[in-house]
Amino acid sequence: MPHNSPELAAALRTFAEESGELLEAMASHLRALLEGDEDMERLHALFRAAHTIKGAGGMFGLEAVVGFTHLVENLLSRLRDGHQPLTPALLELLMDCRDQMEDLLKEALDDGGAAADPALAARSDSLGARLQAALGSDGGTVANAEATTPAQPPTVVLAPVADEDVELERVEADTWHLSLRFSPGVLREGMDPISFLRYLESVGRIVHITTLVDNLPEAEVMDPLNCYFGFEIELESERDKDAIEAVFDFVRDDCQLRLLPPHSRIADYIALIQDLPEGQDRLGEMLVAANALTRQELELGLTHQRQLAGQAQVPLGEILIAEGMTHPPVVEAALDRQAQAKGRPGKDKGNESQFVRVHAEKLDELINLVGELVIAGAASHLLARGRRDRRAQEAALTVNRLVEQVRDVTLKLRMVEIGETFNRFHRVVRELGRDLGKDIALDITGAETELDKSMVEKLGDPLMHLVRNAIDHGLEPPEQRLAAGKPERGRVRLNAYHDSGGIVIEIGDDGRGLDRERILARARERGLIAEDETPADPELYALIFEPGFSTAQTVTSVSGRGVGMDVVKKTIAALRGTVEIDTVLGAGTTIRLRLPLTLAIIEGFLVRVENVPFVLPLESVRECIALSATSATDRRQYVNLRGEVLPYLRLRDLFALGGTPPRRENIVVVRHQGNRVGVVVDQLQGELQTVIKPLGRLFRGMRGLSGSSILGSGEVALILDVATLAEIATSRDHNRGGTAAQLQQGAQACSTQ
């Protein structure tokens, strides 16, 4: 299918997004059913999703998608109608079919359907055979209603009743009546209304269709990209209401659909007349639009009205009632609607879409502009303060407050739930477990946790490596688990939560855990650790992220070559994050990724050393204390902070800034991974909004820095990497060989001096 048209390309992008959401919903419903949820509404939702994908795929000519999905739809139809029992085996089959639909769509949208992948086609054939076997000898085909003889437009006749109860009177029409209105913006979303009308014929036969053009404006004010038409359709079909409505699932948010079954009550037609959105003021057209009158009957009524033109003007409604073509309540409803239409000042906008799709690049541009606005606001505040103009300072503060609100709202636009990323691993776990002969369950918690969209996109590969490693290396085979007294089914956990202004993502398993002795032996074999050295657990376990490091005794198709874990660490470091490992031999391993919420704008704390500005992330700052003269000259570089040892480091020494320290120095206490360290600085200058800029090539390899920012004064401030600073401070004390008790004694000695 050629993608050379911009309109078609836009429509395909929309189709891809909508189909992805439907496939995710299908996976969620299938998992719930597999876990024992007996809500049969899930089967209806599965059928609607498959039907929508098939219908939309047909509009784009994706034959492989349509053909395969049709078989899935047939099985779902039989299951939801109760013609076939729902079993775990069928649910597993449907899960495999959902995955195949995803692969077929990806191939069709990536390649335009030009070249079919033989392996994918073979899998479609295999799954198709399993579907046919599940459907039985009749194939489970859901028959469409097709008339064997041409049908005439139905005559609308009112069934006589003994009482005056309008609710019981019915219109003797043998067809469904569809009142369809597309929203003006449907064409901009890449949808073609005529395609849906063509697809409607797959569930029946269109007997009659009336196109309403009352909303069509004058040519000089007409927007060619807007849809102004409405349709009143008579459909002959034996399908149920759900099947007919499902034709329009893909455009449900961009249309208004009213559906009346054959032999509907007069009250239903009255309600339809009252809800006509076209703003018509002609009685006859309203009755035809509501299918309460045929076009032939209207022409006959108008002819009678013209014949009586020489006499007193007779209203058309009275003629239609007198001729028995319609009923007084219907005419009265149309007259009331006519009066409302004439008095209405403008068209109804109640059906306008409440959502707008925005390209990610536009959001990125908006974030950049807000960042520049933050810098400009800080500059204006400094200027007003320098001039000591009180009114200007108040105005600058107001602007800065509004900028903060704009910043917060803008950042929320890019925040997405991580659950969508987590849910993709259900398929990975299922397929890898099948390939490795392991029974594995995936537990997801914290799926509603939000973080920056750009960060979510970069986390896909690291999470994939960690999950695959947990399945292959972490979880034992079933026989080993049973021998160890564990359940045969292994469990992989994905969890996310907010902590100290950042986000934590955990990937865990209940498998064998990391073998310290094996890792240590492998590290010594590779020369990473000296023979006489005994590293602490965190330092030793961090070696699994070294390039090419692996303790696997055999290499599998999944892992074992030591490739991938180094990529995980590099990616997380590039996102200004850290990696932690908790493991218990025989009980399992949890790898914890700590990341900032956003990569664009943060709250910072400005400090200076030798007049060089530095910024600490505000969420890491706990307090500020003065460095005593005695501690300043103590080479041990730790102080007693309310009975606890606080190691500290000097930025002046770390970055070789030189100069003479001021008489009074300050310690900024920061917290990382539950540990507190101090950062010694010359001046404390308070909080500020920090727009994060990448480091230049000169500073990119320098430890302790994670980025830069531009201050309101125009100076470039360096953003400190708290994780690296904490590592430097704690590893320095460890290398000196001091035990915790010795450090505590030294700190107490300092407090008595």
C-alpha positions in Angstrom: 0.0 0.0 0.0 1.7 3.3 -1.1 2.4 5.8 1.6 3.1 8.7 -0.8 0.2 10.8 0.3 0.6 13.0 3.4 -3.1 12.5 4.2 -2.8 8.8 4.0 0.4 8.8 6.1 -1.4 10.8 8.7 -4.4 8.4 8.6 -2.0 5.5 9.0 -0.3 7.0 12.0 -3.7 7.5 13.6 -4.7 3.9 12.7 -1.4 2.6 14.2 -2.0 4.5 17.5 -5.6 3.4 17.8 -4.8 -0.2 16.9 -2.0 -0.3 19.5 -4.4 0.9 22.1 -7.0 -1.7 21.1 -4.4 -4.5 21.1 -3.2 -3.5 24.6 -6.9 -3.6 25.7 -7.2 -7.1 24.2 -4.2 -8.3 26.1 -5.5 -6.8 29.3 -8.9 -8.5 28.9 -7.3 -11.9 28.0 -5.0 -11.8 31.0 -8.0 -11.0 33.3 -9.9 -14.0 31.8 -6.9 -16.3 32.2 -6.7 -15.2 35.8 -10.3 -16.3 36.5 -12.3 -13.1 35.8 -15.7 -14.3 34.8 -17.0 -10.9 33.5 -18.4 -11.8 30.0 -18.3 -8.1 29.1 -14.6 -8.7 28.4 -15.6 -11.0 25.6 -17.8 -8.3 24.1 -14.9 -5.9 24.4 -12.5 -8.4 22.7 -14.9 -8.8 19.8 -15.4 -5.1 19.4 -11.6 -4.5 19.4 -11.0 -7.3 16.8 -13.9 -6.1 14.7 -12.6 -2.5 14.7 -9.1 -3.5 13.7 -10.5 -5.7 10.9 -12.7 -2.9 9.6 -10.1 -0.2 9.7 -7.5 -2.5 8.2 -9.9 -3.2 5.3 -10.2 0.5 4.6 -6.4 0.7 4.2 -6.2 -2.5 2.2 -4.3 -4.5 4.8 -5.5 -7.9 3.5 -3.3 -10.1 5.7 -4.6 -8.3 8.8 -8.2 -8.5 7.7 -8.1 -12.1 6.7 -6.5 -13.3 9.9 -8.5 -11.0 12.2 -11.7 -12.3 10.6 -11.0 -15.8 11.9 -10.3 -14.4 15.4 -13.5 -12.4 15.2 -15.5 -15.6 14.3 -14.2 -17.4 17.3 -14.9 -14.5 19.6 -18.4 -14.2 18.2 -19.1 -17.9 19.1 -17.7 -17.5 22.5 -19.6 -14.4 23.5 -22.9 -15.8 22.1 -22.4 -18.9 24.3 -22.1 -21.3 21.3 -18.7 -22.5 22.6 -17.4 -22.9 26.1 -14.5 -20.6 27.1 -11.5 -22.7 28.2 -7.9 -21.9 29.2 -6.7 -23.5 26.0 -8.8 -21.2 23.9 -7.7 -18.2 25.9 -4.0 -19.1 25.3 -4.8 -19.5 21.6 -6.5 -16.0 21.5 -3.5 -14.6 23.3 -1.2 -16.0 20.5 -3.6 -14.6 17.9 -3.5 -11.2 19.5 0.3 -11.3 19.3 0.1 -12.3 15.6 -2.3 -9.4 14.9 0.3 -7.1 16.5 3.1 -8.5 14.3 0.9 -8.4 11.1 0.0 -4.8 11.8 3.6 -3.8 12.5 4.8 -5.4 9.2 2.0 -3.9 7.2 2.6 -0.4 8.6 6.3 -0.6 8.4 6.6 -2.0 4.9 3.3 -0.8 3.5 2.3 -4.5 3.0 4.5 -4.7 -0.1 6.4 -7.8 1.0 5.1 -10.5 3.3 7.5 -12.1 5.7 7.4 -15.9 5.0 7.8 -16.8 8.7 5.0 -14.4 9.6 2.7 -15.8 6.9 3.5 -19.4 8.0 2.6 -18.5 11.6 -0.7 -17.0 10.3 -1.4 -20.3 8.5 -0.6 -22.3 11.6 -2.7 -20.2 13.9 -5.5 -20.1 11.3 -5.6 -23.9 11.3 -5.9 -23.9 15.1 -8.7 -21.4 14.9 -10.6 -23.4 12.3 -10.1 -26.5 14.5 -11.4 -24.6 17.5 -14.4 -23.4 15.5 -15.4 -26.9 14.4 -16.6 -28.3 11.2 -18.9 -25.3 10.3 -16.0 -22.9 10.6 -18.0 -20.8 13.0 -18.8 -18.4 10.2 -21.1 -15.6 11.3 -23.4 -15.2 8.4 -24.1 -11.7 7.1 -27.6 -10.9 6.1 -27.7 -10.8 2.3 -31.0 -10.4 0.6 -31.7 -12.9 -2.1 -34.1 -10.6 -4.0 -33.9 -6.9 -4.5 -35.8 -5.1 -1.7 -37.9 -2.0 -2.1 -37.8 0.9 0.3 -40.0 -0.1 3.3 -43.3 1.5 3.7 -43.8 3.1 7.1 -47.2 2.2 8.5 -48.5 2.8 12.0 -49.8 -0.4 13.7 -53.3 0.3 15.1 -53.7 -0.2 18.8 -56.7 -0.2 21.1 -55.5 2.5 23.5 -53.8 5.9 23.3 -50.4 4.6 24.8 -47.9 6.0 22.3 -45.1 3.9 23.9 -46.8 0.7 22.5 -47.4 2.0 18.9 -44.8 0.8 16.5 -43.6 1.6 13.0 -43.9 -1.4 10.8 -40.5 -1.1 9.1 -38.5 -4.2 8.3 -35.2 -2.4 8.3 -32.8 -0.9 10.8 -32.6 2.9 10.7 -29.3 4.6 11.3 -29.1 8.3 11.9 -25.4 9.1 11.4 -23.6 12.5 11.9 -19.8 12.8 11.6 -18.0 15.6 13.5 -16.5 18.4 11.3 -13.0 17.3 12.1 -13.3 13.7 11.1 -11.5 14.3 7.8 -8.6 15.9 9.6 -8.2 12.7 11.7 -7.6 10.8 8.4 -11.0 9.1 8.4 -13.1 8.8 5.2 -16.9 8.7 6.1 -17.7 6.9 2.8 -15.3 4.0 3.8 -17.5 3.3 6.8 -20.6 3.3 4.7 -19.0 0.8 2.3 -18.0 -1.3 5.3 -21.5 -1.2 6.6 -22.5 -3.5 3.7 -20.4 -6.2 5.4 -23.2 -6.6 8.0 -26.2 -6.2 5.7 -27.6 -4.4 2.7 -28.2 -0.7 2.5 -31.7 -0.3 1.2 -31.9 3.5 1.1 -29.6 6.3 2.1 -30.4 10.1 2.4 -27.6 12.6 2.5 -28.3 15.7 4.6 -26.6 18.9 3.5 -28.3 21.4 5.7 -25.1 22.2 7.5 -23.2 22.9 4.3 -22.1 26.6 4.4 -21.7 29.0 1.5 -18.7 28.3 -0.8 -16.8 31.4 0.3 -16.8 30.3 4.0 -16.6 26.6 3.5 -13.5 24.7 4.9 -12.7 21.8 2.5 -11.2 19.9 5.3 -14.4 19.8 7.3 -17.2 17.3 7.0 -20.6 18.9 6.8 -22.8 15.9 5.9 -25.2 13.7 7.8 -26.7 10.5 6.7 -30.0 8.7 7.3 -29.7 5.0 6.3 -32.1 2.1 6.0 -30.2 -1.2 6.5 -31.5 -4.6 6.0 -29.6 -7.0 8.3 -30.1 -10.0 10.5 -27.1 -9.0 12.7 -27.6 -7.6 16.2 -27.2 -4.0 17.4 -23.7 -4.6 18.7 -22.5 -5.9 15.3 -23.9 -2.9 13.5 -22.6 -0.4 16.0 -19.1 -2.1 15.9 -18.8 -0.9 12.3 -18.2 2.6 13.6 -16.0 1.7 16.6 -12.9 3.1 15.0 -14.6 6.5 14.6 -16.8 6.4 17.6 -15.3 9.6 19.1 -15.8 11.5 15.8 -19.5 10.6 15.1 -22.9 10.6 16.6 -24.9 7.4 15.8 -28.6 6.7 16.6 -29.8 3.2 15.8 -33.4 2.1 15.6 -34.2 -1.6 15.1 -37.0 -2.8 12.9 -40.5 -2.3 14.3 -39.4 0.4 16.7 -41.8 2.3 18.9 -43.2 5.6 17.8 -41.6 7.1 21.0 -38.2 6.1 19.6 -38.8 8.0 16.4 -40.0 11.0 18.4 -36.8 11.0 20.4 -34.8 10.7 17.1 -36.6 13.7 15.7 -35.9 15.7 18.8 -32.2 14.8 18.7 -31.7 15.7 15.0 -28.5 17.8 15.0 -28.8 19.3 11.5 -30.9 22.4 12.3 -33.5 21.6 9.7 -36.6 23.7 9.6 -38.6 21.7 7.1 -41.2 19.4 8.5 -41.2 16.8 5.7 -37.4 16.5 5.7 -37.3 15.9 9.4 -39.9 13.1 9.1 -37.9 11.5 6.2 -34.7 11.9 8.1 -36.2 10.0 11.1 -37.5 7.3 8.8 -41.0 8.1 10.0 -42.0 8.9 6.4 -40.7 7.6 3.1 -39.6 10.0 0.3 -42.4 8.8 -1.9 -45.0 9.6 0.9 -43.5 13.0 1.3 -43.8 13.7 -2.4 -47.4 12.6 -2.4 -48.2 14.8 0.6 -46.5 17.8 -1.1 -48.5 17.1 -4.3 -51.8 17.2 -2.3 -50.7 20.4 -0.6 -50.1 22.0 -4.0 -53.5 20.9 -5.3 -55.1 22.7 -2.3 -53.1 25.8 -2.9 -56.1 27.7 -4.3 -57.9 27.2 -1.0 -56.8 28.2 2.4 -53.2 27.0 3.1 -53.3 23.6 4.7 -50.3 22.6 6.8 -48.4 19.6 5.5 -48.6 17.8 8.8 -52.4 17.8 8.7 -52.3 16.4 5.2 -50.0 13.6 6.2 -52.1 12.7 9.2 -55.3 12.8 7.1 -53.8 10.5 4.5 -52.7 8.1 7.2 -49.1 8.4 6.3 -47.9 9.3 9.8 -49.3 9.8 13.3 -50.1 13.0 15.3 -47.4 12.5 18.1 -44.7 12.1 15.5 -45.8 15.3 13.6 -46.1 17.2 16.9 -42.5 16.2 17.8 -41.3 17.3 14.4 -43.1 20.7 14.8 -41.5 21.2 18.2 -38.1 20.4 16.8 -38.7 22.7 13.9 -39.5 25.6 16.3 -36.3 24.9 18.2 -34.2 24.8 15.0 -35.5 28.2 13.9 -34.7 29.7 17.2 -31.3 28.2 17.6 -28.5 30.8 17.1 -25.8 28.4 16.0 -25.0 24.8 15.3 -24.6 22.2 18.1 -21.1 21.7 19.2 -21.8 19.1 21.9 -20.2 16.4 19.8 -16.9 18.0 19.4 -13.9 15.9 20.4 -12.5 16.5 23.8 -9.0 15.3 22.9 -6.4 16.7 20.6 -3.4 14.7 19.2 -0.2 16.6 19.4 3.1 15.5 17.8 5.9 14.7 20.3 8.2 17.2 18.5 5.8 20.0 19.2 5.8 19.1 22.9 9.6 19.1 22.9 9.7 22.5 21.3 7.2 23.8 23.9 9.4 22.4 26.7 12.5 24.2 25.2 10.6 27.5 25.0 9.3 27.2 28.6 13.0 26.6 29.6 14.0 29.8 27.9 11.1 31.5 29.6 12.4 30.3 32.9 15.8 31.8 32.2 14.4 35.1 31.0 12.2 35.3 34.1 15.2 34.8 36.4 17.1 37.5 34.5 14.2 40.0 34.8 14.0 39.3 38.6 17.7 39.9 39.0 17.5 43.1 37.0 14.6 44.4 39.1 16.3 43.5 42.4 19.5 45.2 41.2 17.6 48.5 40.6 15.9 48.2 43.9 12.6 49.0 42.2 9.9 47.5 44.5 7.1 47.6 41.9 9.4 45.9 39.3 10.3 43.3 41.8 6.7 42.5 42.6 5.9 42.3 38.9 8.9 40.0 38.3 7.8 37.7 41.1 4.3 37.5 39.6 5.8 36.6 36.3 8.0 34.0 37.8 5.1 32.5 39.7 3.1 32.2 36.4 6.1 30.8 34.7 6.3 28.1 37.4 2.7 27.2 36.8 3.2 27.1 33.0 6.3 24.9 33.5 4.4 22.4 35.7 1.5 22.2 33.3 3.8 21.8 30.3 5.8 19.0 32.0 2.6 17.2 32.8 1.8 17.1 29.1 4.8 14.8 28.6 4.1 12.6 31.6 2.8 9.1 30.8 2.1 6.1 32.9 4.7 3.4 32.8 2.1 0.7 32.8 1.9 0.8 29.0 5.6 -0.1 28.9 5.3 -2.8 31.6 2.4 -4.5 29.8 4.5 -5.1 26.8 6.5 -7.7 28.8 3.6 -10.0 29.3 4.2 -11.3 25.8 8.0 -11.5 26.3 7.6 -13.5 29.5 5.1 -15.8 28.0 7.1 -16.6 24.8 10.5 -16.9 26.6 8.9 -19.1 29.3 7.6 -21.3 26.5 11.0 -21.4 24.7 12.9 -22.3 27.9 10.3 -24.7 29.3 9.6 -22.5 32.4 6.2 -21.7 33.8 6.4 -17.9 34.6 4.0 -15.3 35.9 4.6 -11.6 35.5 3.4 -9.4 38.5 3.0 -5.7 37.8 2.5 -3.0 40.4 2.7 0.7 40.3 1.6 0.8 36.6 -0.1 4.2 37.2 3.3 5.8 38.1 4.1 8.6 35.7 7.4 9.8 34.2 8.6 11.8 31.2 7.7 10.3 27.9 11.2 10.8 26.5 12.5 8.7 29.4 10.0 6.0 28.9 11.1 5.5 25.3 14.8 5.1 26.4 13.9 2.6 29.1 12.5 0.0 26.7 15.9 -1.7 25.9 17.3 -1.7 29.5 14.1 -3.2 30.9 14.1 -5.8 28.1 17.6 -6.9 29.0 16.8 -7.1 32.7 13.6 -9.1 32.2 15.2 -11.5 29.8 18.1 -12.0 32.3 15.7 -12.6 35.1 13.9 -15.3 33.1 17.0 -17.0 31.8 19.6 -16.7 34.6 17.4 -15.8 37.6 14.6 -18.4 37.5 15.4 -22.1 37.9 13.8 -24.8 35.7 10.6 -26.3 37.2 12.3 -29.5 38.5 15.0 -27.4 40.4 12.3 -25.2 41.9 10.3 -28.2 43.1 13.5 -29.8 44.6 14.2 -26.5 46.4 10.7 -26.4 47.9 9.6 -23.5 45.7 6.4 -23.4 43.6 6.8 -24.7 40.1 5.7 -21.4 38.7 8.4 -18.7 38.9 7.6 -15.1 39.3 9.0 -12.0 37.7 8.1 -8.6 39.2 7.9 -5.2 37.7 7.2 -2.3 40.1 7.4 1.5 39.9 7.0 4.2 42.6 7.9 7.8 43.3 10.7 8.4 45.9 12.4 11.7 46.9 11.4 13.6 43.8 12.4 10.8 41.4 11.1 7.5 40.2 12.2 4.0 41.2 11.7 1.0 38.9 12.3 -2.5 40.3 12.8 -5.7 38.3 12.8 -8.7 40.6 12.5 -12.5 40.5 12.1 -15.3 43.1 14.9 -17.4 41.5 18.3 -18.5 42.5 19.8 -15.1 43.4 23.4 -14.0 42.6 26.2 -16.3 43.6 28.8 -14.1 45.3 31.6 -16.7 45.2 31.1 -17.4 41.5 31.0 -13.7 40.6 34.2 -13.1 42.7 36.0 -16.0 41.0 35.0 -14.8 37.6 36.1 -11.2 38.5 39.5 -12.4 39.7 39.8 -14.6 36.6 39.3 -11.5 34.4 41.7 -9.4 36.5 38.9 -7.0 37.7 39.7 -7.7 41.4 43.1 -8.5 42.9 43.5 -12.0 44.5 43.9 -10.5 48.0 41.1 -8.0 47.7 37.6 -8.7 49.3 35.1 -6.1 47.9 31.9 -5.2 49.6 28.7 -6.7 48.1 27.5 -3.6 46.2 30.9 -3.2 44.6 31.1 -6.9 43.7 27.6 -7.2 42.3 28.1 -4.0 40.2 30.6 -6.0 38.2 27.8 -7.9 36.4 27.4 -4.6 34.4 30.9 -4.8 33.1 31.2 -5.4 29.3 31.4 -9.1 28.5 31.1 -10.2 32.2 29.0 -13.4 32.6 28.9 -16.3 35.1 26.7 -18.4 32.9 28.0 -21.9 32.3 26.2 -22.3 29.0 25.3 -19.8 26.3 21.6 -19.8 25.2 19.8 -18.0 22.5 18.6 -15.6 25.2 21.7 -14.7 27.2 25.0 -15.9 28.5 27.5 -13.8 26.5 27.7 -10.9 28.9 26.2 -8.6 26.2 23.5 -6.2 27.3 24.0 -5.5 31.0 26.7 -3.0 30.2 24.2 -1.3 27.9 21.7 -1.1 30.8 24.2 0.7 33.0 25.2 3.2 30.2 21.6 4.0 29.4 20.6 4.5 33.0 23.7 6.7 33.6 22.8 8.8 30.5 19.4 9.4 32.1 21.1 10.6 35.2 20.0 7.5 37.1 21.7 4.8 39.2 21.4 1.0 39.5 21.2 -0.9 42.8 21.2 -4.7 43.3 19.6 -6.5 46.2 20.0 -10.3 46.1 19.7 -13.3 48.4 21.2 -16.6 47.3 18.4 -19.1 46.7 15.6 -16.5 47.2 15.9 -14.1 44.2 17.3 -10.8 43.0 15.9 -7.3 42.7 17.5 -4.7 40.4 16.4 -1.2 41.3 16.7 1.7 38.8 16.5 5.2 40.3 15.7 8.0 37.8 14.8 11.6 37.8 11.1 12.4 36.9 12.1 14.6 34.0 15.1 15.5 31.9 14.1 19.0 31.1 13.5 21.3 34.1 14.2 20.7 37.8 14.1 22.6 41.1 17.7 23.3 42.1 19.8 24.7 45.0 22.4 27.2 43.9 25.8 27.3 45.6 29.2 28.8 44.8 32.8 27.8 45.3 35.5 30.3 44.4 32.7 32.3 42.6 31.9 29.3 40.3 28.2 28.5 40.4 27.0 24.9 41.0 23.5 23.5 41.2 22.4 20.6 43.4 19.0 18.9 42.6 16.7 20.3 45.3 15.0 16.9 46.0 18.4 15.6 47.2 19.1 18.5 49.6 18.2 17.8 53.2 19.8 20.7 55.2 22.7 23.1 55.4 25.1 23.4 58.4 28.2 25.5 59.1 31.6 23.8 58.9 33.4 24.5 62.1 37.0 25.8 62.0 38.2 22.6 63.7 36.5 20.3 61.2 37.8 22.5 58.4 41.4 21.7 59.3 40.7 18.0 60.1 42.0 15.8 57.3 39.6 13.0 58.2 36.8 15.0 56.4 33.8 13.8 58.4 31.7 15.5 61.1 29.3 14.4 63.8 25.8 15.2 62.7 23.5 14.7 65.7 25.3 11.5 66.6 25.7 10.2 63.1 28.9 10.1 61.0 28.6 12.5 58.0 31.4 12.1 55.5 31.9 15.2 53.3 34.0 16.3 50.3 35.1 19.7 49.1 34.1 20.8 45.7 37.2 23.1 45.7 39.4 20.0 45.9 37.3 17.7 43.7 37.4 20.2 40.7 40.8 21.7 41.5 39.4 25.2 41.7 42.3 26.5 43.9 42.0 29.7 45.8 41.7 30.3 49.5 38.7 29.0 51.4 36.6 31.8 53.1 36.6 32.1 56.9 33.1 30.5 57.0 32.4 27.4 54.9 29.1 25.6 54.6 28.1 22.0 54.3 25.1 21.1 52.2 23.8 17.7 53.4 22.4 15.6 50.5 20.8 12.2 50.6 21.3 9.3 48.1 20.0 5.8 48.5 19.4 6.2 52.1 22.9 7.6 52.8 23.8 11.2 53.7 27.0 12.9 52.7 28.1 16.5 52.9 29.2 18.9 50.1 31.4 21.8 51.3 30.8 25.1 49.5 31.7 28.7 50.0 28.3 30.4 49.6 24.6 29.3 49.8 22.4 31.2 47.3 19.1 29.4 47.6 16.5 27.7 45.4 16.0 28.3 41.7 14.4 26.7 38.7 17.0 24.9 36.6 16.8 24.3 32.9 19.0 21.3 32.2 21.4 21.7 29.3 23.8 19.0 28.0 27.5 19.3 29.0 30.0 20.4 26.4 32.5 17.9 25.1 35.2 19.4 27.4 33.3 18.5 30.6 31.5 15.3 29.4 33.9 12.9 31.0 34.3 14.7 34.3 33.0 12.8 37.3 30.5 14.5 39.5 28.7 16.6 36.9 25.4 15.6 35.2 24.6 18.7 33.2 24.7 22.5 33.0 22.3 25.4 33.2 22.1 29.1 32.4 21.4 31.5 35.2 19.4 34.7 35.0 22.7 36.6 35.1 23.9 34.8 32.0 26.4 32.6 33.9 26.8 28.9 33.1 26.2 26.8 36.3 27.3 23.2 36.5 24.7 20.7 37.8 26.2 18.3 40.3 25.7 14.5 40.1 24.7 13.6 43.7 25.1 9.9 43.0 28.7 10.3 42.0 29.5 12.6 44.9 28.1 10.2 47.4 30.1 7.3 45.8 33.3 9.4 46.0 32.7 10.3 49.6 31.8 6.9 50.9 34.4 4.9 48.8 37.2 7.3 50.1 36.4 6.4 53.7 36.1 2.7 52.8 39.5 2.7 51.0 41.1 4.3 54.2 40.1 1.1 56.0 38.1 2.9 58.7 35.3 0.8 60.3 32.0 2.3 61.2 32.9 2.1 64.9 36.2 3.9 64.3 34.5 6.6 62.3 31.9 7.0 65.0 34.6 7.4 67.7 36.4 10.0 65.5 33.2 11.9 65.0 32.5 12.0 68.7 36.0 13.1 69.3 35.4 16.0 66.9 32.3 17.0 68.7 34.2 17.3 72.0 36.9 19.5 70.6 
